[in-house]
Amino acid sequence: MNAKQLIFQTEDIHKATELISSRLKKPVIIENKNFELISYSTSTEEFGQIQQKTILSKKCPVFIIDRLKKEGIVQKLEKQPSPIRIDPIEELGFSQRVVMGARHLRHTMGYIWIQEANSPVLEEDLAFLEEVAPHIGKLIYDVYNKLNASDSRKDELLWKLIHQEYGSEQQLKHDATIAKLALPERHSVLIFSLTNPHQRSLLDYLEDIVNKLPERKDIYLLKTEFLIVMIVHGKRDDEGRITEKARGVIEMIKEKLGTSDFYSFMIGLGKEYKQLSDVRKSFLEAFEVIETANFIEPRPETMPREFAKLGVYRYLATLYEKNSSEDYFSHDLLKLIGKDHESQTDLLKTLEVYLANNGKGKQSANELFIHPNTLNYRIKQIQEITNIDFNDFNMKSYLYTELLLLNNVPAYYKRYKDAIRANLELE
């Protein structure tokens, strides 16, 4: 029996994914219509950078989706019944691949992504993909039908609330009354997302911990294959208390899980709201925190978990795309990287800590484990090598964002090192 026949016979989307990967001899990812991960192959060939991020955060990065929309590819997927080949976007780490819309009942259910790392997908394989795509669309549809069938009526209503899939607020309230679900008056969404998809047993452990918390009565808990979503709620006039409650839940979970297991999750907390229509807004904010954490690969505790505190971190992916596509560099930072490499100094790190502490010498020296006089000497060196004006707020803000990219996105730092190397070779 050939691969196509086996795919048509299976009702398991994970098995179908493996069969497609085996037939094409390439890594495969299947996402739903919201670009959220459904399944991925255990191919021996490595996934590309963006596909790895998709697997980790369970969703295609927002900056990639925005780029695909900007270039009309998402719109084309809705209309074109055949596979689309997308050229590499090198500055974003997006390798060449083929994508095919998976349709069922005349609607796009999701997408099939095929990575073309070393060789393109053959014409006969594209035809194969086109033939099996409708069955994949049906399997994606079945995944969500089974989810709804297995969940309680309350959970189903909460998912509709998160995805804004209810007809009207009046209808939602009517359905909630029948299901005996007290809709949240004030709420904030908290998400725990596994960093390693193979540690799914940790989700059960986390769920058990949450179910035993004293605050459990103030939490609506929803679970997917890779996520636990908590709608932390309270009274309408509890302004600020919901966020405090969510912070307390995070700390209690950390204590119960232990440090190692706790850092197996990426955590995002959306802002608190009063309107039911804003449950999705808080959910998307929490997801943005997780996507940002996944993008910059932070060390534990170095990045805010709360959307309200993300600050400049929100714009790092956009700045990364813009600066990379325009081949832009800070000449001041190029000089510091060159000096660090040449003289084994630590000026780049010193500048980052000094700016992060708003120019406070004693605090910066303590964080760097150096004497204040050593810090002053390094700052003097930085001023002699560069044109940095520490009295210029705009310059300091810009440099700090650039340093966040340099120190947290390896590909961005490599751009700078390559630029220095190329310049030296020219000389």
C-alpha positions as CSV (number, residue, x, y, z in Angstrom):
1,M,0.0,0.0,0.0
2,N,1.5,3.4,-1.0
3,A,1.8,6.5,1.2
4,K,-1.2,8.2,-0.3
5,Q,-3.5,5.3,0.4
6,L,-2.2,5.1,4.0
7,I,-2.8,8.8,4.5
8,F,-6.4,8.5,3.3
9,Q,-7.0,5.6,5.6
10,T,-5.6,7.2,8.8
11,E,-7.7,9.3,11.2
12,D,-4.6,10.3,13.2
13,I,-3.2,13.6,12.1
14,H,0.2,12.9,13.7
15,K,0.5,9.6,11.7
16,A,-0.5,11.5,8.5
17,T,2.2,14.1,9.2
18,E,4.8,11.3,9.5
19,L,3.6,9.7,6.3
20,I,3.9,12.9,4.3
21,S,7.4,13.5,5.7
22,S,8.4,10.0,4.9
23,R,7.0,10.3,1.3
24,L,8.7,13.6,0.7
25,K,11.8,12.9,2.8
26,K,11.5,16.4,4.3
27,P,10.4,18.0,7.6
28,V,6.7,18.7,7.8
29,I,4.7,21.0,10.1
30,I,0.9,21.3,10.1
31,E,-0.7,24.4,11.5
32,N,-4.3,25.5,11.9
33,K,-5.9,28.5,10.3
34,N,-4.5,30.7,13.1
35,F,-0.9,29.5,12.4
36,E,-1.0,27.5,15.7
37,L,0.9,24.2,15.8
38,I,-1.1,21.0,15.2
39,S,1.5,18.4,14.4
40,Y,5.1,18.1,13.2
41,S,7.3,15.3,11.9
42,T,10.1,13.6,13.7
43,S,12.2,13.9,10.6
44,T,15.9,13.1,10.8
45,E,16.6,16.2,8.8
46,E,16.9,19.3,11.1
47,F,14.1,21.9,11.1
48,G,15.0,25.4,10.2
49,Q,15.3,28.2,12.7
50,I,11.7,29.5,12.3
51,Q,10.2,26.0,12.3
52,Q,12.1,25.3,15.6
53,K,10.5,28.5,17.0
54,T,7.1,27.4,15.8
55,I,7.5,24.0,17.6
56,L,8.7,25.7,20.8
57,S,6.0,28.4,21.1
58,K,3.3,26.3,19.4
59,K,2.7,29.1,16.9
60,C,4.4,30.6,13.9
61,P,6.2,33.8,15.1
62,V,4.1,37.0,14.6
63,F,6.8,38.8,12.6
64,I,6.8,35.9,10.1
65,I,3.0,36.0,9.8
66,D,3.1,39.8,9.3
67,R,5.7,39.4,6.6
68,L,3.7,36.7,4.8
69,K,0.6,38.9,4.9
70,K,2.6,41.9,3.7
71,E,3.8,40.0,0.7
72,G,0.3,38.7,0.0
73,I,1.2,35.0,0.6
74,V,-1.5,34.4,3.3
75,Q,-4.2,35.9,1.0
76,K,-2.9,33.8,-1.9
77,L,-3.2,30.6,0.3
78,E,-6.9,31.3,0.8
79,K,-7.5,31.4,-3.0
80,Q,-4.9,29.1,-4.6
81,P,-5.8,25.4,-4.6
82,S,-2.2,24.4,-5.3
83,P,1.1,24.5,-3.3
84,I,3.0,27.7,-3.1
85,R,6.8,27.9,-3.0
86,I,8.1,30.7,-0.7
87,D,11.6,32.0,-1.3
88,P,14.0,32.3,1.7
89,I,13.9,35.4,3.9
90,E,17.4,35.2,5.1
91,E,17.4,38.2,7.4
92,L,14.6,36.5,9.4
93,G,16.1,33.0,9.4
94,F,13.2,31.8,7.2
95,S,14.4,29.1,4.8
96,Q,12.9,28.1,1.5
97,R,9.7,26.0,1.8
98,V,6.5,25.0,0.2
99,V,3.1,25.6,1.8
100,M,-0.3,24.2,0.9
101,G,-3.6,25.2,2.3
102,A,-5.6,22.3,3.8
103,R,-9.3,22.9,3.0
104,H,-12.5,21.1,4.2
105,L,-16.1,21.9,3.7
106,R,-15.0,24.8,1.5
107,H,-13.0,26.5,4.3
108,T,-9.3,26.6,5.0
109,M,-8.7,24.6,8.1
110,G,-4.9,25.0,8.2
111,Y,-1.6,24.8,6.4
112,I,0.9,22.1,5.5
113,W,4.5,23.4,5.6
114,I,7.4,21.5,3.9
115,Q,11.0,22.6,4.4
116,E,13.2,22.6,1.4
117,A,16.6,22.6,3.1
118,N,18.9,20.9,0.7
119,S,16.7,20.3,-2.4
120,P,13.4,21.5,-3.8
121,V,10.2,19.4,-3.6
122,L,9.7,17.6,-6.9
123,E,6.8,18.3,-9.2
124,E,5.4,14.8,-8.6
125,D,5.6,15.4,-4.9
126,L,3.7,18.8,-5.2
127,A,1.0,16.9,-7.0
128,F,0.9,14.3,-4.2
129,L,0.6,17.1,-1.6
130,E,-2.3,18.6,-3.5
131,E,-4.1,15.3,-3.5
132,V,-3.7,14.6,0.2
133,A,-4.3,18.2,1.4
134,P,-8.2,17.8,1.6
135,H,-7.8,14.8,3.9
136,I,-5.4,16.8,6.1
137,G,-8.0,19.6,6.2
138,K,-10.6,17.0,7.4
139,L,-8.2,15.7,10.1
140,I,-7.6,19.3,11.4
141,Y,-11.4,19.8,11.5
142,D,-11.7,16.5,13.4
143,V,-9.1,17.5,15.9
144,Y,-11.2,20.5,17.0
145,N,-14.4,18.5,16.9
146,K,-12.9,15.9,19.2
147,L,-11.6,18.6,21.5
148,N,-15.1,20.2,21.8
149,A,-16.7,16.8,22.3
150,S,-14.4,15.8,25.1
151,D,-14.5,19.1,26.9
152,S,-17.2,20.1,29.2
153,R,-19.8,22.6,28.1
154,K,-18.2,25.2,30.3
155,D,-14.8,24.7,28.7
156,E,-16.3,24.9,25.2
157,L,-17.8,28.3,26.1
158,L,-14.5,29.5,27.5
159,W,-12.7,28.5,24.3
160,K,-15.3,30.4,22.3
161,L,-14.8,33.4,24.6
162,I,-11.0,33.2,24.0
163,H,-11.3,32.9,20.2
164,Q,-14.4,35.2,20.0
165,E,-16.3,32.5,18.2
166,Y,-19.7,33.2,19.9
167,G,-22.5,34.9,18.0
168,S,-23.2,37.7,20.4
169,E,-22.5,38.6,24.0
170,Q,-26.2,38.1,24.8
171,Q,-26.2,34.6,23.3
172,L,-23.0,33.8,25.2
173,K,-24.5,34.9,28.5
174,H,-27.6,32.8,27.7
175,D,-25.5,29.7,27.0
176,A,-23.4,30.4,30.1
177,T,-26.5,30.5,32.3
178,I,-27.6,27.1,31.0
179,A,-24.1,25.6,31.5
180,K,-24.0,27.2,35.0
181,L,-20.8,29.1,34.1
182,A,-20.3,32.4,35.9
183,L,-18.6,34.6,33.3
184,P,-15.7,36.6,34.6
185,E,-16.4,40.2,35.6
186,R,-12.7,41.2,35.6
187,H,-10.1,39.0,34.2
188,S,-6.5,38.4,33.0
189,V,-5.2,35.5,30.9
190,L,-2.1,33.6,32.1
191,I,-0.4,31.1,29.8
192,F,2.2,28.4,30.6
193,S,3.7,27.0,27.4
194,L,6.1,24.0,27.3
195,T,9.6,24.8,25.9
196,N,10.1,21.2,25.1
197,P,7.2,19.4,23.3
198,H,8.5,16.0,24.5
199,Q,7.9,17.0,28.2
200,R,4.1,16.8,28.0
201,S,3.8,14.9,31.3
202,L,4.8,18.2,33.0
203,L,1.5,19.7,31.8
204,D,-0.4,17.1,33.8
205,Y,1.8,17.8,36.8
206,L,1.2,21.6,36.4
207,E,-2.6,21.0,36.0
208,D,-2.6,19.0,39.2
209,I,-0.7,21.8,41.1
210,V,-3.1,24.5,39.9
211,N,-6.1,22.3,40.9
212,K,-4.8,22.2,44.4
213,L,-4.1,26.0,44.8
214,P,-6.2,28.0,47.2
215,E,-7.0,30.4,44.3
216,R,-8.4,27.6,42.1
217,K,-11.9,29.0,42.6
218,D,-10.7,32.2,40.9
219,I,-9.2,30.4,37.9
220,Y,-10.8,28.9,34.8
221,L,-8.2,26.4,33.5
222,L,-8.0,25.2,29.9
223,K,-5.5,22.7,28.5
224,T,-4.2,21.9,25.0
225,E,-1.4,19.5,23.9
226,F,1.3,22.1,24.7
227,L,-0.3,24.8,26.8
228,I,-2.2,25.5,30.0
229,V,-4.4,28.6,29.7
230,M,-5.7,30.2,32.9
231,I,-8.3,32.9,33.0
232,V,-7.7,34.5,36.4
233,H,-10.8,36.4,37.4
234,G,-12.5,38.3,40.2
235,K,-15.0,41.0,40.9
236,R,-15.6,43.9,38.5
237,D,-14.2,46.5,41.0
238,D,-11.1,44.4,41.9
239,E,-8.8,46.7,39.8
240,G,-5.2,45.6,40.1
241,R,-6.0,42.6,42.3
242,I,-6.3,40.2,39.4
243,T,-2.8,40.9,38.2
244,E,-1.5,40.5,41.8
245,K,-3.4,37.3,42.1
246,A,-1.9,36.0,38.8
247,R,1.6,36.9,40.1
248,G,0.9,35.0,43.2
249,V,-0.2,32.0,41.2
250,I,3.1,32.1,39.2
251,E,5.2,32.2,42.4
252,M,3.3,29.3,44.0
253,I,3.6,27.2,40.9
254,K,7.4,28.0,40.9
255,E,7.6,26.8,44.5
256,K,5.7,23.6,43.8
257,L,7.3,22.7,40.5
258,G,10.9,23.5,41.6
259,T,13.3,25.6,39.6
260,S,14.2,23.1,36.9
261,D,10.7,22.1,35.9
262,F,9.5,25.7,36.3
263,Y,11.9,26.9,33.6
264,S,10.6,24.2,31.3
265,F,7.8,26.7,30.7
266,M,7.5,30.0,28.9
267,I,5.0,32.2,30.8
268,G,2.9,35.1,29.6
269,L,0.4,37.2,31.5
270,G,-2.0,39.5,29.6
271,K,-3.4,42.8,31.1
272,E,-6.6,42.7,33.1
273,Y,-9.9,43.8,31.6
274,K,-13.6,44.1,32.5
275,Q,-15.2,43.5,29.1
276,L,-15.9,39.9,28.0
277,S,-14.8,40.8,24.5
278,D,-11.3,41.6,25.9
279,V,-10.6,38.0,27.1
280,R,-9.2,37.4,23.7
281,K,-7.1,40.6,23.9
282,S,-5.6,39.5,27.1
283,F,-5.0,36.0,25.7
284,L,-3.1,37.5,22.6
285,E,-1.1,39.7,24.9
286,A,0.0,36.7,27.0
287,F,0.9,34.9,23.8
288,E,2.9,37.9,22.6
289,V,5.0,37.7,25.8
290,I,5.7,34.0,25.1
291,E,6.6,34.7,21.4
292,T,9.0,37.4,22.5
293,A,10.6,35.2,25.0
294,N,11.0,32.5,22.4
295,F,12.5,35.1,20.0
296,I,15.1,36.5,22.2
297,E,16.0,33.2,24.1
298,P,16.3,35.0,27.5
299,R,18.1,33.7,30.5
300,P,15.7,32.9,33.4
301,E,14.2,36.1,35.0
302,T,15.8,38.5,32.5
303,M,12.6,39.3,30.6
304,P,9.2,40.5,32.0
305,R,6.5,37.9,32.0
306,E,3.8,40.5,32.0
307,F,2.6,42.2,28.7
308,A,2.2,45.5,30.6
309,K,5.9,45.4,31.5
310,L,7.3,44.3,28.2
311,G,8.3,47.8,27.1
312,V,10.9,47.9,24.4
313,Y,11.0,44.0,24.2
314,R,7.7,44.2,22.2
315,Y,9.5,45.8,19.3
316,L,12.7,43.7,19.1
317,A,11.4,41.3,16.4
318,T,10.3,44.3,14.3
319,L,13.7,46.1,14.8
320,Y,15.5,42.8,14.0
321,E,13.6,42.5,10.7
322,K,14.1,46.1,9.8
323,N,17.8,46.4,10.6
324,S,18.6,43.0,9.1
325,S,16.7,43.7,5.8
326,E,18.3,47.2,5.5
327,D,21.8,45.9,6.5
328,Y,21.9,48.5,9.3
329,F,24.6,48.6,12.0
330,S,25.5,50.9,14.9
331,H,29.1,52.0,14.2
332,D,29.6,52.8,17.9
333,L,28.7,49.2,18.8
334,L,30.8,47.8,15.9
335,K,33.8,49.7,17.4
336,L,33.1,48.2,20.9
337,I,32.8,44.7,19.6
338,G,36.0,45.1,17.7
339,K,37.8,46.4,20.7
340,D,36.5,43.6,22.9
341,H,37.7,41.1,20.4
342,E,41.0,42.7,19.9
343,S,41.9,43.5,23.5
344,Q,39.8,40.9,25.5
345,T,37.9,43.8,27.1
346,D,34.3,43.6,28.2
347,L,33.1,47.0,27.1
348,L,29.9,45.8,25.3
349,K,28.6,44.1,28.4
350,T,29.6,47.0,30.6
351,L,27.6,49.4,28.4
352,E,24.5,47.2,28.5
353,V,24.6,47.0,32.3
354,Y,25.3,50.7,32.7
355,L,22.4,51.7,30.5
356,A,20.1,49.1,32.1
357,N,20.9,50.7,35.5
358,N,20.2,54.2,34.1
359,G,23.9,55.3,34.6
360,K,24.0,54.4,38.3
361,G,27.7,53.6,38.9
362,K,27.6,51.7,42.2
363,Q,24.7,49.5,41.1
364,S,26.3,48.8,37.7
365,A,29.7,48.0,39.3
366,N,28.0,45.6,41.8
367,E,26.2,43.8,39.0
368,L,29.4,43.5,37.0
369,F,31.4,42.4,40.1
370,I,34.0,45.1,39.6
371,H,35.2,48.1,41.6
372,P,33.5,51.4,40.9
373,N,36.9,52.8,39.7
374,T,37.1,50.0,37.2
375,L,33.7,50.9,35.9
376,N,34.6,54.5,35.6
377,Y,37.7,53.6,33.6
378,R,35.6,51.4,31.2
379,I,33.0,54.2,30.7
380,K,35.9,56.5,29.9
381,Q,37.2,54.0,27.4
382,I,33.8,53.7,25.8
383,Q,33.6,57.5,25.4
384,E,37.1,57.7,23.8
385,I,36.3,54.9,21.3
386,T,32.8,56.0,20.4
387,N,30.6,59.0,19.9
388,I,28.1,58.0,22.6
389,D,26.7,60.9,24.6
390,F,25.4,59.6,28.0
391,N,23.4,62.8,28.4
392,D,21.3,62.0,25.2
393,F,18.3,60.0,26.3
394,N,17.3,59.1,22.7
395,M,20.8,57.8,22.0
396,K,20.8,55.7,25.2
397,S,17.4,54.3,24.5
398,Y,18.4,53.3,20.9
399,L,21.7,51.7,22.1
400,Y,19.9,49.7,24.8
401,T,17.5,48.2,22.3
402,E,20.4,47.4,19.9
403,L,22.2,45.8,22.8
404,L,19.2,43.6,23.7
405,L,19.2,42.3,20.2
406,L,23.0,41.7,20.2
407,N,23.1,39.9,23.5
408,N,19.9,37.9,23.1
409,V,19.7,37.0,19.4
410,P,22.7,35.0,18.3
411,A,22.0,35.6,14.6
412,Y,22.1,39.4,15.2
413,Y,25.4,39.3,17.0
414,K,26.8,37.2,14.1
415,R,25.8,40.0,11.7
416,Y,28.0,42.4,13.6
417,K,30.9,39.9,13.8
418,D,30.7,39.2,10.1
419,A,30.6,42.9,9.3
420,I,33.8,43.4,11.4
421,R,35.5,40.5,9.7
422,A,34.6,41.7,6.2
423,N,36.0,45.1,7.0
424,L,39.2,43.7,8.3
425,E,39.6,41.6,5.2
426,L,39.1,44.7,3.0
427,E,41.8,46.5,4.9
